[in-house]
Amino acid sequence: MTDTPAADPPITRKPLAPLAGHGCVRVVDPPEIAITMTPDAAEISGLRLIAEADQARRRVNPLA
């Protein structure tokens, strides 16, 4: 048995592309394992998720 450390996962530079549904937010084709993102990709992904969550919420309750 060797003490070789596991290789670092590749860093994703592409932000997630969430889509608002009716009361839900869908992330199309997310990776099946944890991902490592650049700070910019993580920030953009977070902002996109917040915006799509707001839109999904408004679809359920348009008066809010």
C-alpha positions in Angstrom: 0.0 0.0 0.0 1.3 3.4 -0.9 0.9 6.7 0.8 0.3 8.6 -2.4 -2.2 11.4 -1.8 -5.3 11.5 -4.0 -5.0 13.9 -6.9 -6.8 17.2 -6.5 -10.1 17.4 -8.4 -10.1 19.5 -11.6 -11.2 23.1 -11.0 -14.4 24.0 -12.8 -14.4 27.5 -14.4 -17.9 27.2 -15.8 -20.7 28.4 -13.5 -23.9 26.4 -13.0 -26.8 27.2 -15.2 -30.0 26.8 -13.0 -33.5 27.1 -14.5 -36.6 28.3 -12.6 -39.6 26.0 -12.7 -42.9 26.2 -11.0 -41.9 26.3 -7.4 -38.5 24.7 -8.0 -35.1 25.4 -9.3 -33.5 22.9 -11.6 -29.7 22.6 -12.2 -29.3 20.8 -15.5 -26.5 18.3 -15.8 -24.8 18.8 -12.4 -21.8 16.6 -11.7 -22.5 13.5 -9.7 -19.6 14.2 -7.4 -18.5 17.3 -5.4 -16.9 19.9 -7.6 -14.2 22.4 -7.1 -14.9 25.8 -8.6 -13.0 29.0 -9.1 -14.1 31.8 -6.9 -15.7 33.6 -9.9 -17.6 30.5 -11.0 -18.9 29.9 -7.5 -20.0 33.5 -7.1 -21.8 33.6 -10.4 -23.4 30.2 -9.7 -24.7 31.5 -6.3 -26.1 34.7 -7.9 -27.8 32.7 -10.6 -29.3 30.3 -8.1 -30.7 33.2 -6.0 -32.2 34.9 -9.2 -33.8 31.6 -10.3 -35.1 30.9 -6.8 -36.8 34.3 -6.8 -38.3 33.6 -10.3 -39.6 30.2 -9.2 -41.1 31.6 -6.1 -42.9 34.3 -8.1 -44.3 31.7 -10.5 -46.0 30.0 -7.5 -47.1 33.3 -5.9 -47.2 36.0 -8.5 -48.4 38.7 -6.1 -45.4 38.3 -3.7 
